[in-house]
């Protein structure tokens, strides 16, 4: 059985984030069936394409220095926060110029119905970059209650605005306006709470010596992590890009809904654990403590994620058709194919922070290169045979293999041998054997 989940410092902090996220996800679950009835699969697909392109940039818009905020102490974390925001603004200025000159090319490449929505990309990048920096500052200060408030606001407002704006016009632009408005309110709220609770001076800017020290001490972020993060994020965007290229945006809409519903556990639990886990293991004194906490996280996520994944695998099409309408049963089939990929993603995501703690960014880069090559090949194969199911099966299987290797590799680096880890995980699954058999029989 899993290690006791008593409210230690780690799990208490996780519970703060999870409890706030639960409300956000409940609202998302309630409103999504209405939202997909207001907007067409094509509009939702175009939203995903725009967010995917922006997401590729967001991951490096602060040059990954937002990860270093957690590693700084005292006033230095605030100065680094302001430095990251300045970098984001400069980066977005360059992106705006690119979007202006290549608007028509981007519109044609991604089969968008309206060229004007491409101009949303710089604004989406700016707001998400500022939000990411703000969350990192809160994590460094261990203000997990404030992070939870931000998560609730962003999710609730985004879904409420999407539904409300949909009655004004059910185009992709209304979806984008909804997300931008929600981000603005969320960032403003987080900054307000930081100012009230900590009295942070947001006008402390770095001098040349500070910038030189940051670039020297955190040089691995520039040598490897920027490229690693870019490749990693691109690998997540491969499905939307290549489904749009080989098939059409209606298929992207089906994939988007299936993926959105599958990632609810990640938004509910995985991200919360990842935020707390990064700060926690960064402060550990030895590998034994890191190994113990990491294995506990892996076993906990496996235990609570296995049965839901099995249910989706067996009944995904029926669930989606019942909840979202018969037209969305196809999205349920996609979710069946991707169900256990999501489980291993849920487990792998928090512990991937070990790459930064153990300074294994170079190894992380190599793994991500292999991952993105396999994912691209999956959709090339599916596109060649004009079979989106084949593409998704290859994508899911190759991703599971990458996550399994990553999990065993990281645990081995903190002294947990693969054979012992495997034995521990199999022991964890024993109580789930009977319920699993009953589900399969049904």
C-alpha positions in Angstrom: 0.0 0.0 0.0 1.0 3.6 -0.5 3.0 5.4 2.2 0.7 7.0 4.7 -0.6 10.3 3.4 -0.6 12.0 6.7 -0.4 15.8 6.3 3.4 16.2 6.5 4.8 19.5 5.3 5.0 18.2 1.7 1.5 16.8 1.5 0.0 19.7 3.5 1.3 22.1 0.8 0.0 19.8 -1.9 -3.4 19.7 -0.3 -3.6 23.5 -0.4 -3.0 23.5 -4.1 -5.3 20.5 -4.8 -8.2 21.8 -2.7 -8.1 25.0 -4.6 -7.8 23.3 -8.0 -10.8 20.9 -7.2 -13.2 23.8 -7.3 -11.7 25.0 -10.6 -12.0 21.6 -12.2 -15.5 21.1 -11.0 -16.5 24.3 -12.7 -14.6 23.2 -15.9 -16.4 19.8 -15.9 -19.8 21.4 -15.4 -19.3 24.1 -18.1 -17.4 22.2 -20.8 -20.5 20.3 -22.0 -22.2 23.7 -22.6 -19.1 25.3 -24.1 -18.7 22.5 -26.7 -22.3 22.9 -27.7 -21.9 26.7 -28.3 -18.7 26.4 -30.3 -17.9 24.2 -33.3 -15.1 21.5 -33.3 -13.3 23.7 -35.8 -13.4 26.8 -33.5 -12.1 24.7 -30.6 -9.5 23.2 -32.9 -8.3 26.6 -34.0 -8.0 27.7 -30.4 -5.8 24.7 -29.7 -3.6 25.5 -32.7 -3.1 29.1 -31.6 -2.4 28.0 -28.0 0.0 25.3 -29.2 2.0 27.8 -31.3 2.1 30.3 -28.4 2.9 27.5 -25.9 6.0 26.6 -27.9 7.3 30.2 -27.2 5.9 30.5 -23.7 8.2 27.8 -22.4 11.4 29.8 -23.2 10.1 33.4 -23.1 11.9 34.1 -19.8 15.0 32.1 -20.9 14.0 29.5 -18.3 15.3 31.8 -15.5 11.9 31.5 -13.8 13.0 28.0 -12.7 15.9 29.7 -10.9 13.6 31.9 -8.8 12.9 28.9 -6.6 16.7 28.4 -6.0 17.3 32.0 -4.9 16.8 33.4 -1.3 15.8 36.7 0.2 15.6 39.8 -1.8 17.4 38.1 -4.7 14.3 36.2 -5.6 12.3 39.4 -6.1 15.1 41.0 -8.2 15.3 37.8 -10.4 11.5 37.9 -10.7 11.7 41.5 -12.1 14.6 40.4 -14.4 12.5 37.6 -15.8 9.6 39.9 -16.4 11.9 42.3 -18.3 13.1 39.5 -20.5 9.5 38.4 -21.2 8.6 41.9 -22.4 11.6 42.1 -24.7 11.0 38.7 -26.1 7.4 39.5 -26.8 8.4 42.6 -28.7 10.4 40.4 -31.1 7.5 38.0 -31.4 5.1 40.8 -32.3 7.4 41.8 -35.2 7.6 38.2 -36.4 3.8 37.7 -36.3 3.2 41.0 -38.2 5.4 40.0 -41.1 4.5 36.3 -41.3 0.8 36.6 -40.5 -0.3 35.2 -43.9 2.1 32.4 -43.8 1.0 31.3 -40.4 -2.7 31.5 -41.4 -2.2 29.3 -44.4 0.1 26.8 -42.7 -2.4 26.1 -39.9 -5.5 26.3 -42.1 -7.0 29.2 -40.0 -10.3 30.7 -41.1 -9.3 34.2 -40.0 -5.9 35.8 -40.2 -6.7 38.3 -37.4 -6.5 35.6 -34.7 -2.8 35.2 -35.3 -2.3 38.6 -33.7 -3.4 37.1 -30.4 -0.2 35.1 -30.1 2.1 37.8 -28.7 -0.5 38.8 -26.0 -1.0 35.2 -25.0 2.7 34.7 -24.7 3.1 37.9 -22.7 0.4 37.1 -20.1 1.4 33.4 -19.7 5.0 34.4 -19.3 4.2 36.9 -16.6 1.9 34.3 -14.9 4.6 31.7 -14.9 7.1 34.1 -13.3 4.6 35.0 -10.6 3.8 31.4 -9.8 7.5 30.7 -9.5 7.9 33.6 -7.0 5.0 32.3 -4.9 6.6 28.8 -5.0 9.9 30.2 -3.8 8.1 31.9 -0.9 5.9 28.8 -0.3 2.7 30.8 -0.7 0.8 27.8 -2.0 -2.6 29.3 -0.9 -2.0 32.2 -3.3 -1.1 29.9 -6.1 -4.3 28.0 -5.4 -6.3 31.2 -5.6 -4.7 31.9 -9.0 -5.5 28.5 -10.3 -9.1 28.8 -9.3 -9.5 32.2 -10.8 -7.9 31.4 -14.1 -10.0 28.2 -14.6 -13.3 29.6 -13.5 -13.0 32.9 -15.3 -11.7 31.3 -18.5 -14.6 28.8 -18.7 -17.3 31.4 -17.6 -16.0 33.9 -20.1 -15.9 31.3 -22.9 -19.5 30.5 -22.3 -20.6 34.1 -22.0 -18.7 35.4 -25.0 -20.0 32.5 -27.0 -23.4 34.0 -27.0 -21.9 37.2 -28.5 -20.3 35.2 -31.3 -19.2 31.6 -31.5 -15.9 32.2 -33.2 -12.3 31.4 -32.3 -11.7 35.1 -31.4 -14.3 34.9 -28.6 -12.5 31.9 -27.1 -9.2 33.8 -27.2 -10.7 37.0 -25.7 -12.1 34.8 -22.8 -8.7 33.3 -22.1 -6.9 36.7 -22.2 -9.4 38.3 -19.9 -9.0 35.5 -17.4 -5.2 35.7 -17.4 -5.3 39.5 -16.8 -7.5 39.1 -13.8 -5.5 36.2 -12.4 -2.1 38.0 -12.7 -3.5 41.2 -11.1 -4.9 39.2 -8.2 -1.7 37.3 -7.6 0.4 40.5 -7.6 -2.1 42.1 -5.2 -1.8 39.3 -2.7 2.0 39.2 -2.9 2.1 42.9 -2.2 -0.3 42.7 0.7 1.1 39.5 2.3 4.8 40.0 1.8 5.1 43.7 1.0 7.3 42.9 -2.0 8.9 45.8 -3.8 8.3 45.1 -7.5 10.5 48.0 -8.5 13.8 46.3 -7.5 15.7 45.9 -10.7 19.0 44.0 -11.1 22.4 45.6 -11.6 25.2 44.3 -13.9 26.8 42.3 -11.1 23.5 40.5 -10.3 22.8 39.7 -13.9 26.4 38.4 -14.4 26.1 36.2 -11.3 22.7 34.8 -12.4 24.0 33.9 -15.8 27.1 32.3 -14.4 25.5 30.3 -11.5 22.6 29.0 -13.6 24.5 28.5 -16.9 23.0 25.0 -17.3 19.6 26.6 -18.0 21.2 28.3 -21.0 23.4 25.5 -22.2 20.7 22.8 -22.1 17.4 23.7 -20.5 16.2 26.3 -23.1 16.6 23.8 -25.9 15.3 20.9 -23.8 12.2 22.8 -22.8 11.6 23.9 -26.4 11.8 20.4 -27.6 9.8 19.0 -24.8 7.0 21.6 -25.3 7.1 21.1 -29.1 6.7 17.3 -28.5 3.4 18.1 -26.7 2.3 20.3 -29.6 3.1 17.7 -32.2 -0.4 16.1 -32.1 -2.3 19.4 -32.8 0.2 20.5 -35.5 0.4 17.2 -37.4 -3.3 16.2 -37.0 -4.1 19.6 -38.6 -1.5 19.0 -41.3 -2.4 15.4 -42.2 -6.1 15.6 -41.5 -8.1 18.8 -40.6 -9.0 21.0 -37.6 -12.2 19.0 -36.9 -9.9 16.1 -35.9 -7.9 18.6 -33.8 -11.1 19.6 -32.1 -11.8 15.9 -31.2 -8.3 15.5 -29.9 -8.4 18.7 -28.0 -11.6 17.7 -26.1 -10.2 14.2 -25.4 -6.9 15.6 -24.3 -8.5 18.3 -22.1 -10.6 15.8 -20.2 -7.7 13.4 -19.8 -5.5 16.1 -18.4 -7.9 17.0 -15.6 -6.1 14.7 -13.2 -2.9 16.4 -14.1 -4.3 19.9 -13.5 -5.9 18.6 -10.2 -3.0 16.6 -8.8 0.1 16.4 -11.0 0.8 20.1 -11.3 0.2 20.7 -7.6 2.6 17.9 -6.6 5.2 19.2 -9.2 5.2 22.7 -7.7 5.7 21.5 -4.1 8.0 18.6 -5.1 10.5 20.9 -6.9 10.9 23.2 -3.9 11.0 20.2 -1.5 13.6 18.1 -3.1 15.8 21.2 -3.9 16.1 21.6 -0.1 16.9 18.0 0.7 20.3 17.2 2.1 21.0 13.8 0.6 19.9 11.3 -2.1 18.3 8.9 0.4 15.8 11.6 1.4 15.2 12.5 -2.3 14.7 8.8 -3.2 12.2 8.2 -0.4 10.1 11.2 -1.3 10.2 10.6 -5.0 9.2 6.9 -4.7 6.3 7.9 -2.4 5.1 10.4 -5.0 5.3 7.8 -7.8 3.5 5.1 -5.8 0.8 7.5 -4.7 0.1 8.7 -8.3 0.1 5.2 -9.7 -2.3 4.0 -7.0 -4.9 6.8 -7.5 -4.5 7.0 -11.3 -4.7 3.4 -12.4 -8.4 2.7 -12.1 -9.6 6.0 -13.6 -7.3 5.3 -16.6 -8.7 1.8 -16.9 -12.2 3.1 -16.9 -11.4 5.6 -19.7 -9.7 2.8 -21.7 -12.8 0.6 -21.5 -15.7 3.1 -21.6 -14.2 6.4 -23.1 -16.5 6.5 -26.2 -19.6 5.9 -24.2 -18.7 8.4 -21.5 -18.0 11.2 -24.0 -21.1 10.5 -26.0 -23.2 10.6 -22.8 -21.7 13.8 -21.3 -20.9 15.9 -24.4 -23.4 14.5 -27.0 -23.2 11.9 -29.7 -21.1 14.1 -32.0 -18.3 14.0 -29.5 -18.1 10.2 -29.2 -15.1 10.3 -31.6 -13.2 12.3 -28.9 -14.0 9.5 -26.5 -12.2 7.0 -28.8 -9.2 9.2 -28.8 -9.2 9.3 -25.0 -9.3 5.5 -24.9 -6.2 5.3 -27.0 -4.4 7.9 -24.9 -5.7 6.9 -21.4 -2.6 5.1 -20.1 -0.2 7.5 -21.8 -1.9 10.2 -19.5 -1.3 8.0 -16.4 2.4 7.8 -17.1 2.6 11.5 -17.9 0.9 12.2 -14.6 3.5 10.1 -12.8 6.5 11.4 -14.8 5.7 15.1 -14.7 6.4 15.9 -11.0 9.6 13.9 -10.7 11.1 15.4 -13.9 12.1 18.3 -11.7 14.9 16.0 -10.5 16.8 16.8 -13.7 17.2 20.4 -12.4 18.0 19.4 -8.8 20.6 16.8 -9.8 21.9 19.0 -12.6 21.1 16.4 -15.3 19.9 18.9 -17.9 22.2 17.4 -20.6 20.7 14.0 -20.2 17.2 15.5 -20.1 18.0 17.1 -23.5 18.9 13.8 -25.1 15.8 12.1 -23.8 13.6 14.9 -25.1 15.2 14.7 -28.6 14.4 11.0 -28.7 10.9 11.6 -27.5 10.0 14.3 -30.1 11.5 12.2 -32.9 9.3 9.2 -31.9 6.2 11.4 -31.6 6.8 12.9 -35.0 7.3 9.5 -36.6 4.1 8.3 -35.0 2.0 10.9 -36.9 4.0 10.6 -40.1 3.1 6.9 -40.0 -0.5 7.6 -39.3 -0.6 10.4 -42.0 1.0 8.1 -44.5 -1.7 5.5 -44.0 -4.4 8.2 -43.6 -5.3 6.6 -40.2 -5.6 9.0 -37.2 -6.1 6.0 -34.8 -2.8 4.4 -35.9 -1.0 7.8 -35.3 -2.5 8.0 -31.8 -1.6 4.4 -30.9 2.0 4.9 -32.0 2.1 8.2 -30.2 0.7 6.7 -27.0 3.0 3.7 -27.0 6.2 5.5 -27.7 5.4 8.1 -25.0 4.8 5.4 -22.4 8.2 3.9 -23.1 9.9 7.3 -22.8 8.2 8.0 -19.4 9.0 4.5 -18.0 12.7 4.9 -18.9 12.7 8.4 -17.4 11.2 7.3 -14.2 13.6 4.4 -13.7 16.6 6.6 -14.7 15.9 9.3 -12.3 15.2 7.0 -9.4 18.4 5.1 -10.2 20.4 8.4 -10.0 19.2 8.9 -6.4 20.1 5.3 -5.4 16.7 3.5 -5.9 17.6 0.5 -8.0 15.2 -0.3 -10.9 14.4 -3.8 -9.8 13.4 -2.6 -6.3 11.3 0.2 -7.8 9.5 -2.2 -10.1 8.8 -4.6 -7.2 7.4 -1.7 -5.1 5.1 -0.5 -7.9 3.8 -4.0 -8.5 3.1 -4.3 -4.8 1.1 -1.1 -5.0 -1.1 -2.5 -7.7 -2.1 -5.7 -5.8 -5.2 -4.1 -4.1 -6.4 -2.9 -7.5 -6.3 -6.4 -9.1 -9.9 -7.4 -8.2 -11.6 -4.1 -9.2 -9.6 -4.2 -12.5 -10.8 -7.7 -13.3 -14.4 -6.7 -12.6 -14.1 -3.6 -14.9 -12.7 -5.7 -17.7 -15.5 -8.3 -17.3 -18.1 -5.5 -17.5 
